[in-house]
Amino acid sequence: MNENWHQQLRNKHRDDLIAAGKELFLKYGLLQVKIKDVCTKAELSRVTFYKHFQSMDELLLAIQMQLIEHLTDEVSRTSTKDMNGREQLTVMLNTWVVFAQDHPDYIRFIQLFDINYEMYDFSPELREQYERFNQQGKEDHFLLHALTTGVADGSIKNPSPPLELAQFIFTTMMGMLQRIVKIDPSKSDEMDTRIREQFVKMLLHFVCSEELHE
């Protein structure tokens, strides 16, 4: 019981540092935030910080990977085995849009990280860790099951390999969602909703190689 409590506390501290780092990086940029800023925001000591991360670079990488995992997990769990491949993909894309609306900070951070990744001075070890993470994500792509199911049951007829389709969808969806989260919520209206719905509809028709009828 005592060991379990300590582990829960360690997990909470790590999550608090990640949440604080994410907020500060988004507000001030990737190069302006210091360890003391994160510790102050999280209300934790530097000693606690170093129990979880060796550097700010490691924290930055941990935030990126956690956000991607959270996003893909949330989208993945919405499909069910009783759906055909196209139905699974439809539910997942719509869930993805809603998730982005509910968590715009996730989309903004992922975009900020991707834009600056090549220019950021990560150590070779951290770059290798992130490359492994990306490679694993590509090989076990969260959209792959829906696409392979769709090809097998005939609901998706695109001739491209499912893995290529999965990577195309991810890049296309993130580009659209990054544009959406820049829009001031107070100015969004019914037109924005229709545009998002139309985008998902067009993407589905392309992926499934269907005629687009209005």
C-alpha positions in Angstrom: 0.0 0.0 0.0 2.8 2.4 1.0 4.8 1.6 -2.1 1.7 2.0 -4.3 1.0 5.5 -2.7 4.6 6.6 -3.4 4.3 5.4 -7.0 1.1 7.3 -7.5 2.7 10.4 -6.1 5.7 10.0 -8.4 3.3 9.7 -11.4 1.4 12.8 -10.3 4.6 14.8 -10.0 5.7 13.7 -13.5 2.3 14.6 -14.9 2.3 18.0 -13.1 5.7 18.8 -14.6 4.5 17.8 -18.1 1.4 19.9 -17.7 3.4 22.9 -16.5 6.0 22.5 -19.3 3.3 22.2 -22.0 1.6 25.4 -20.8 4.8 27.4 -20.6 6.3 26.2 -23.9 3.1 27.2 -25.7 3.1 30.6 -24.0 6.8 31.5 -24.4 8.3 29.2 -27.0 10.6 26.2 -26.8 13.8 28.1 -26.1 12.6 30.6 -23.5 11.4 28.3 -20.7 13.8 27.3 -17.9 13.7 24.5 -15.3 13.0 27.0 -12.5 9.9 28.2 -14.5 8.5 24.7 -14.8 9.2 24.0 -11.2 7.5 27.2 -10.1 4.5 26.5 -12.3 4.2 22.9 -11.1 4.9 24.0 -7.5 7.6 21.4 -7.2 11.3 21.5 -6.4 14.3 21.2 -8.8 15.2 18.0 -6.9 11.8 16.6 -7.9 12.3 17.7 -11.5 15.6 15.8 -11.7 14.0 12.7 -10.4 12.0 12.5 -13.6 13.9 14.4 -16.3 17.6 14.9 -16.8 17.1 18.1 -18.8 14.5 20.5 -20.3 15.1 18.7 -23.6 14.0 15.4 -22.1 10.9 17.1 -20.7 10.1 18.6 -24.1 10.4 15.2 -25.8 8.3 13.6 -23.1 5.5 16.1 -23.6 5.4 15.6 -27.3 5.3 11.8 -27.0 2.6 11.8 -24.3 0.3 14.1 -26.3 0.6 12.0 -29.4 -0.1 8.8 -27.4 -3.1 10.4 -25.7 -4.5 11.7 -29.0 -4.1 8.4 -30.8 -5.4 6.3 -27.9 -8.6 8.5 -27.6 -9.2 8.2 -31.3 -8.5 4.5 -31.5 -10.9 3.4 -28.8 -13.9 4.9 -30.5 -14.1 2.2 -33.2 -15.6 -1.3 -32.5 -15.2 -4.7 -34.1 -18.8 -4.8 -35.3 -18.1 -2.0 -37.7 -16.7 -2.4 -41.2 -13.5 -0.6 -42.0 -15.1 2.5 -43.5 -17.4 2.9 -40.5 -14.4 2.5 -38.1 -12.5 5.2 -40.0 -15.5 7.5 -40.1 -16.0 7.3 -36.3 -12.2 7.8 -35.7 -11.9 10.9 -38.0 -15.0 12.5 -36.4 -13.7 11.8 -32.9 -10.3 13.2 -33.9 -12.0 16.5 -34.9 -13.9 16.7 -31.6 -10.8 15.9 -29.6 -8.9 18.7 -31.3 -11.7 21.1 -30.5 -11.7 20.0 -26.9 -7.9 19.9 -26.6 -6.5 22.7 -28.9 -3.4 22.9 -26.8 -2.4 19.4 -27.9 -2.6 20.3 -31.5 -0.7 23.5 -31.0 2.1 21.9 -29.1 2.5 19.0 -31.6 2.7 21.6 -34.4 5.2 23.8 -32.5 7.4 20.8 -31.8 7.3 19.5 -35.4 8.2 23.0 -36.8 11.2 23.4 -34.5 12.4 19.8 -34.2 15.1 19.9 -36.9 16.5 23.2 -35.6 16.3 22.3 -31.9 19.6 21.1 -30.3 18.5 17.7 -29.0 21.3 15.3 -28.1 21.8 12.3 -30.4 20.4 10.0 -27.7 17.1 12.0 -27.5 16.8 12.2 -31.2 17.3 8.4 -31.4 14.6 8.0 -28.8 12.2 10.1 -30.7 13.0 8.4 -34.0 12.3 5.0 -32.4 9.0 6.4 -31.1 8.0 7.6 -34.5 9.1 4.4 -36.2 7.0 2.4 -33.8 4.1 4.6 -34.3 4.3 4.2 -38.1 4.7 0.4 -37.9 1.8 0.0 -35.4 -0.2 2.9 -36.8 -3.4 3.6 -34.9 -5.4 3.8 -38.2 -4.0 0.6 -39.7 -6.6 -1.8 -38.3 -9.5 0.2 -39.7 -7.8 0.5 -43.1 -6.8 -3.2 -43.4 -10.3 -4.2 -42.2 -11.8 -2.0 -44.9 -9.6 -3.4 -47.6 -10.6 -6.9 -46.5 -14.3 -6.3 -46.3 -14.4 -4.2 -49.4 -15.6 -0.9 -47.8 -12.2 0.7 -48.7 -11.1 0.2 -52.2 -8.1 2.6 -52.4 -5.2 0.8 -54.2 -2.5 2.4 -52.0 -1.0 0.2 -49.2 -2.9 0.7 -45.9 0.2 2.0 -44.1 0.7 4.7 -46.8 -2.9 5.7 -46.5 -2.6 5.8 -42.7 0.4 8.2 -42.9 -1.4 10.3 -45.5 -4.5 10.6 -43.3 -2.4 11.6 -40.3 -0.5 14.3 -42.1 -3.6 15.7 -43.8 -5.8 15.7 -40.7 -3.2 17.3 -38.5 -2.7 20.0 -41.1 -6.4 20.8 -41.1 -6.7 20.6 -37.4 -3.7 22.9 -36.8 -5.5 25.5 -39.0 -8.8 25.0 -37.0 -7.2 25.6 -33.6 -5.8 28.9 -34.7 -9.4 30.2 -35.2 -10.7 32.3 -32.3 -13.5 30.2 -30.7 -15.6 33.3 -30.2 -15.6 33.8 -33.9 -16.4 30.3 -34.9 -19.8 29.7 -36.3 -21.9 27.2 -38.2 -19.8 27.7 -41.3 -16.7 26.4 -39.5 -18.6 23.3 -38.5 -19.8 22.7 -42.1 -16.2 23.1 -43.4 -14.9 20.5 -40.9 -17.7 18.1 -41.8 -17.1 18.6 -45.5 -13.3 18.1 -45.1 -13.8 14.7 -43.3 -16.4 13.7 -45.9 -14.0 14.5 -48.7 -11.1 12.7 -47.0 -13.2 9.6 -46.5 -14.3 9.6 -50.1 -10.7 9.9 -51.3 -9.4 7.2 -49.0 -12.2 4.8 -49.9 -12.0 5.7 -53.6 -15.7 6.6 -53.8 -17.5 9.1 -55.9 -18.3 12.3 -54.1 -22.0 13.2 -54.5 -23.7 16.3 -53.0 
